[in-house]
Amino acid sequence: MDAPKVIDFSKFNGPVYTGRERGVRLRAELNLDAADTSANVVDVVIPDGTYTVTSSFFLGLFGPSVVSAGSKDRFYQRYRFVAPSFLRPEMDGYVARALQEKNLFA
Amino acid sequence: MQHFAKFDVPRYLHEKRLRKRKNRLRRELRSAKRNSDRRTVESMLGTSSKVLEMIAGACSAVGRQQRKGRVAFTAPKNFSLLENPSETLASISRFAADCLTTRLKAVYIDLSKTTVYDAGANGLLDVVVDEVETLARKAKRKIHWSGVYPADEKLKRLVKALGVIKFLEVKHEFPKKKEASMLEVFEVRCKHYVRAVRANETDKKSRTTQKFADHVNECLGRVGRQLTAQARHLLCAYVTEVLDNAEEHSLMYDWTIQGYLDTHGKDWTCEIVLFNFGRSIADSLSGLPTYSYTWGMIAPYLLRHGPNFWNGRWRREDLLTLIALQQSVSWKNQSKADTRGNGTYDLIRFFQQMSDESNETEKQFQPKMMLISGTTQILFDGKYKMSPNSAGLGVLAFNSSNDLNSPPDPQYVNGLKQAGFPGTLLSIKFPLSPGHSSTAAVEGEASWTRRK
């Protein structure tokens, strides 16, 4: 097994990480589609001074990985997050949203 | 030494003609280049303002004074998008239509009758003024601007700090240093029609959001408070999702964000307004084909409450705007695997959190948020709350059972009768308690004129 791939948010301009399109572009640049098919673990490091990581950016970046993982556990086995405490539950919510049943009239 | 004109007249005349011809050619060349540059700019940007035309809508200037190039705008008594959106939008539409007259010479803005004035109405008026002034600058014309302030000192300060005075740079009418030190003002307009998204770079939207969060922190700092990291995240998510939605769905990159806090007096009110021009929320959904994934998701709602043989109460635009607020509804979703449609969910969540906190600490009034998109207005005041349905999806049906199978409350969701907004606008107002009184109002003149 290779060394884990590291995605360090401090390398991308912050502290506001927003926009679906930016997330999708970053995903393509980091080649996460290929990372999803390999057995390697990905470490995601979000710096302390971050103001926000919005759901649109997060799901643009990790959305297809969450959907292809099929469950929270499997996603977190592959993607390990080191993030400020206020962002952890938020991002967990984003992961849940990606996996949610989409029935408005339930 | 004698000048050769004295002894060689033909040579002198020949050289003089040559010089004149050279200068004429140079002038013609310069003028051709200038005209070509102007034509290029005009062919790309047009000779009129698209935004002004959109605000004017179906209104047209018909008065004699307008034809002479003199426009007078009298704001209604209740000039507020939160409290009187229909009349406010109609008055701004008429003003924009009047300003579209060719050879505009003088504009008079009368706010003397206005007793209620909010940042939303002010923001729209600013855009009209900005567009008219930009057009005049491009055409190398000068417009004579004048007007009358509202009688209320508080409203007068808003006009000076964030209104037409600021936009027209009427420096002699700017708030005095002492007065300005008690105001927190934030204003950004993005007029860039080319959007370049880069993975490694922050865009204007992100930078504006960061500055806006710092602005709100400065406002809160005045009452000895500070946004927690969690609240700052929610605020940033709120602002940025609204701007992102504006850019992605309206198909026009023209957005404005304004924030205002006046700390004179005892009751402090923080106002935020965000708006963009382009397609409305209902427009972006109504363009979907009936076989699409999202249409399948929202069609039952339209069938249940839309205009039909038995019930003609609900307009399709109103229902489309309301259903678009629900979690996971986005015209860009094409299958269950798509994860769009969370922006408005975050926005409503932020407002609800603020409303709940206000309930505990502030007793002056409840925070209010008005969403206007096209000809639909939706009011948020904390009465109806978004909550997860049995599938876990955030739903806000605007009825007591919070059930999309029941119709919404017409007090909160309804159509604008007189005029709409060509895009989407969010206006929000919430109280801040300073816990101490401040200095008295600063006296000044009742009217203003821009000096040339």
Chai-1 contact restraints between the chains, C-beta under 6 A:
chainA,res_idxA,chainB,res_idxB,connection_type,confidence,min_distance_angstrom,max_distance_angstrom,comment,restraint_id
A,F12,B,N200,contact,1.0,0.0,6.0,A-B,restraint_1
A,N13,B,E201,contact,1.0,0.0,6.0,A-B,restraint_2
A,N13,B,T202,contact,1.0,0.0,6.0,A-B,restraint_3
A,V16,B,S206,contact,1.0,0.0,6.0,A-B,restraint_4
A,V16,B,T209,contact,1.0,0.0,6.0,A-B,restraint_5
A,V16,B,Q210,contact,1.0,0.0,6.0,A-B,restraint_6
A,V16,B,C236,contact,1.0,0.0,6.0,A-B,restraint_7
A,T18,B,S206,contact,1.0,0.0,6.0,A-B,restraint_8
A,T18,B,T240,contact,1.0,0.0,6.0,A-B,restraint_9
A,G19,B,D244,contact,1.0,0.0,6.0,A-B,restraint_10
A,E21,B,V197,contact,1.0,0.0,6.0,A-B,restraint_11
A,R22,B,V197,contact,1.0,0.0,6.0,A-B,restraint_12
A,R25,B,A199,contact,1.0,0.0,6.0,A-B,restraint_13
A,L26,B,A199,contact,1.0,0.0,6.0,A-B,restraint_14
A,E29,B,A199,contact,1.0,0.0,6.0,A-B,restraint_15
A,Y51,B,A213,contact,1.0,0.0,6.0,A-B,restraint_16
A,Y51,B,R232,contact,1.0,0.0,6.0,A-B,restraint_17
A,Y51,B,C236,contact,1.0,0.0,6.0,A-B,restraint_18
A,T52,B,H233,contact,1.0,0.0,6.0,A-B,restraint_19
A,T52,B,C236,contact,1.0,0.0,6.0,A-B,restraint_20
A,T52,B,A237,contact,1.0,0.0,6.0,A-B,restraint_21
A,T54,B,A237,contact,1.0,0.0,6.0,A-B,restraint_22
A,T54,B,T240,contact,1.0,0.0,6.0,A-B,restraint_23
A,S55,B,N342,contact,1.0,0.0,6.0,A-B,restraint_24
A,S56,B,D244,contact,1.0,0.0,6.0,A-B,restraint_25
A,L59,B,T339,contact,1.0,0.0,6.0,A-B,restraint_26
A,G63,B,T339,contact,1.0,0.0,6.0,A-B,restraint_27
A,V67,B,A337,contact,1.0,0.0,6.0,A-B,restraint_28
A,F86,B,A229,contact,1.0,0.0,6.0,A-B,restraint_29
A,F86,B,Q230,contact,1.0,0.0,6.0,A-B,restraint_30
A,F86,B,H233,contact,1.0,0.0,6.0,A-B,restraint_31
A,R97,B,N342,contact,1.0,0.0,6.0,A-B,restraint_32
A,A98,B,T339,contact,1.0,0.0,6.0,A-B,restraint_33
A,Q100,B,G392,contact,1.0,0.0,6.0,A-B,restraint_34
A,E101,B,A391,contact,1.0,0.0,6.0,A-B,restraint_35
A,K102,B,S328,contact,1.0,0.0,6.0,A-B,restraint_36
A,K102,B,K336,contact,1.0,0.0,6.0,A-B,restraint_37
A,N103,B,A391,contact,1.0,0.0,6.0,A-B,restraint_38
A,L104,B,Q326,contact,1.0,0.0,6.0,A-B,restraint_39
A,L104,B,L404,contact,1.0,0.0,6.0,A-B,restraint_40
A,F105,B,L404,contact,1.0,0.0,6.0,A-B,restraint_41
A,A106,B,N389,contact,1.0,0.0,6.0,A-B,restraint_42
A,A106,B,S390,contact,1.0,0.0,6.0,A-B,restraint_43
A,A106,B,A391,contact,1.0,0.0,6.0,A-B,restraint_44
